[in-house]
Amino acid sequence: MFPVRSFYLLAILFYFGTTIILRLGASDRNPLPILGAAILVAMSVIYFITIAPKLRPLLRLNLFQSLFVFSVLFNAYFFIDLFYGHYTAADSGELHGRKLRCFVIFNVWVISFTNFFRIGYSGGIKNLKTFAFFLFAVSAIMLAAEVYSDLYTSQAGEVNVVAGYALICVLPLVLFLNKQFTLEFVLITAIFTAASGKRGAILAICAIILVFLVIHFLEKKEPLKRNALLIRTLVLFPPIVCGIYLVQNIFLQNLTQRMTQLLSGVETSDGSVRYGSGRSNFWLKVFEGWNDSTVFNKIFGLGFFSTVSTVQERSGPAIYAHNDYLETLHNFGILGLSLFLIFSAALIRFTVRVTKRSALLVGSIIIIGFLARSFFSGILYRTDTILFAVSSGLVLGFLYRERIASLRVDHSS
């Protein structure tokens, strides 16, 4: 029998391995990243088709009902735009390419989340810890590759987009499998996240650390174990910080500069003061574009990926909303936003329901990571969010399986 699952897992690993090559400054025409993406798409679809007959139990869950309904809407808008959209000759090629990329990433995200939930629910993967550590290592290497690209290639200033969130995406799976090293992995993730300079990811990891401390100190443990945690924190944290500073002190300079810009603002060319990275300006222009539209467009949206045109017309750069809620409101209207909010609420509710006390931190990370990425950057169109789909889908599948097993035991007794 053709080992579809094994080839699918290899396709995931190969894709993120080739992504590192792209982050090291390789041309977009480099065949390896393109080949990796093509193989991942093909194997994702093939594996999804092979397990489709076994997905019927999942369709009873509100989580997957809401996800699939939103996916139908998303894909319908893409094909309507593909066949009936109007573009000028100058921007048609670039816009079509970006829209196709968004279409592919979103569908791979949905399929990956479903596939790995099914894998977790059905019993997991052999050598699962190896798989998890590989994804964690790939995320760390992606950060290092992006920093290298930022410092030593022509892409300077245009990277550090993925790595700030990538480790947080994989962290739930790693902590779920390696509970005895929770503190170490949280601290390592915190340091690398700070090095990336991504403020949304930094806020997320700060929330994760706060949840970790609250959970730990609310548990009834002996004072000796609590003191051991404090000692490990004091011993581990300074060497990691100093090590990163000695390797390349631009990390801390980058973080300081971005935090200063967030709090104090920066003066723009027209004399106004802009706070943060400019997202608030994009958000305002996107909302204005939706608000100034017709009643029909308010309800059904202005079309697939239309935020790019709106921001370009009203602000200058051709950039999307960097916020999934505004993105869906603008593109798919109140209808699309409602469906996305239903899915978000279903994901949070499902995570809370299946998370046991022993996995409370893992469930919290899934929720925090999803909310931070969807609010500050976007979980629909970014490559690294496939890591979130793989990690969170697998963990939630395991937790759901354990919950069903415990309910059966309770009923039998």
FENZI-V889215 format. One line per field, one symbol per residue. phi: phi as a letter, one per 40 degrees, with the letter a starting at -180 (. if undefined). A space follows every 50 residues. Layout:
phi: ???
This chain:
phi: .cccccccccccccccccccdccchccccdcccccccccccccccccccc cdcccdcccccddccccccccccdcccccccccbcbbcccbccccccccc ccccccccccccccdccccccchgbcfccccccccccdcccccccccdcc cbbccdgbbfccccbcccccddcccccbccbdccccccccccccccgccc cccccccccccdccccccccbcdccccccccccccccdcccccccccacc dcccccccccccccgbccccgcbbbgcgcdccdccccccccccccdcccb gchdfcdcccccccbhccaccfaccccccccbgcdccccccccdcccccc ccccccdcbccccccdccccccccccahbcbccccccccccccccccccc ccccccccccccc
